[in-house]
Amino acid sequence: MKNFLLLCLIPVLFACNEKTQETPSESYIPELVIKDSLVIDNLTQLTLIDVKEDNSEYLFYDFKTKEFLRVDSSGDILLRANRTGDGKDNYKSSYFYTANYSGNDEIMLTTNSEYFRYDLNFNLKESQPMEFVLLTRRSGENRAAQSYGSYLYTFSVELQDMDKVYNSGIFNISYPLLTIRDLATLKRISADSLPKESQPAIHNGMFLSFDPIVQFRKDEMFVLFPYSPEIYVYNFPELKLKSTWELNPSKEYKQTLPTNSTQNFDGFFKDLAGSQYTGLAFSNDYLVTMFQGAVPQEEVDALPRNVVGDKRYMALEEKYKSEMYYQVFKGEEKIWEGTWDVNLSSVRDVLYSNAKPGEDPDAVEKDVQTFYFYELR
């Protein structure tokens, strides 16, 4: 990786008192610092899809050129591959759901109905119809499936159970959607239903999306539903719920209300007026969560209800939902909450951004793509 000068390792963000809201705590408040960066020779914007478990390699996707890029820890491009369309090594679709490193020598990709196993040169090794359906509205940047060791986590419904789950158009929220599979065979090893206290369970899944963010830590799996401010900790791979952490977000968090299925586009307007958790990551001995703010209800109510994504809608989204709020935990104790002068994302346990603190990543057209990696110290 391209190392920054030592000056960049000096704490850069927590000193901005006007941008933070500290939670009273006797615990040490860690500092957010840039620890490394990747400079990638690519003209168009890249999306980080996955990271090898040892952080030695990164999988990117270019949505403009439809290329996968394998990039090493120095920023060098190891491989470019476009696998859309009907070629012999292709996944026969214009989009994919998930793409993950599967061990050290394989990449596994899913579409809506098939899975594809590739070697690291993106030569197709195997493709088969899936015996389960991923429950997600996302493509590309997707959290409905993730490999960990010799296991695959999926948020899914077995194909043979689809009629039971969607009986007469009513979703059966008691179905065990959280699933652990054998990575080699994809056979289900363990599964569990959504916790009864979670918002999607209470409201029968009536949200735009409710596939959770998951993180693995040794023999535990941490689950955070986007519209439910709790973390559920499971034994792994047995998938037995062992504890619940209440996140207790600040007043900037507004609970998203369930969708009214009889009103067109209602889910989008509910999403606009509520908050959504977007990330969960461990950094050294700390855990970081991140959530979006919300548009005031009166401004949402003033929007026309027959269109989504017009200028007024997008202006409100940009004004109120572009700033991220962060929470830092030491164990189950929240030791800080507030904002930083950078919008972070997370993949596995990697905290990253395409900007340095205070920098607008879109202000200048660039002929390389730079990713900055952060940690708490």
Secondary structure, DSSP 8 states (H G I E B T S, - for coil): -B---GGGGS--STT-GGGEE----SS----EEEEEEEEE--SS--EEEEE-TTSSEEEEEETTTTEEEEEETTS-EEEEE---SSSTTS-SSS--SEEEE-SSS-EEEE-SSEEEEE-TT--EEEEEE-SEEE--S-SSS--SEEEETTEEEEEEEEGGGHHHHEETTEE-TTS--EEEEETTT--EEEEE---TTSHHHHTTT-SS----EEEEETTEEEEE-TTS-EEEEEETTTTEEEEEEE----TT--------TTSTTHHHHHHHHS--EEEEEEETTEEEEEEE----HHHHHTS-SS-SSSHHHHHHHHHHHSSEEEEEEETTEEEEEE--SS--EEETTEEEESS-TT--TTSS--SSEEEEEEEE-
